[in-house]
Amino acid sequence: MLDKLASNGLRPAVLVADTGYGANADFRRSLADHGRAYVCRSKPQ
C-alpha cells in the first residue's frame, strides 16, 4: 500500500501499526530504510 501511495505522489507523515507489524523486524527495517517515520505497538516483555 505504501508503494502504491508513493507512486501517486502521496506519503503519510507517520505510519502507525499494530503489534503484529511492530513485532516484524523486517517490516520495521524496511520502513527505516525508506526513511519513513513510524510508530508501532510492541508486545510487553
C-alpha positions, 0 to 999 in steps of 0.5 A: 500500500505504501508503494502504491501511495508513493507512486501517486505522489502521496506519503503519510507523515507517520505510519502507525501499526499494530503489534503484529507489524511492530513485532516484524523486524523486517517490516520495521527495517524496511520502513527505516530504510525508506526513511519513513517515520513510524510508530508501532505497538510492541508486545510487553516483555 
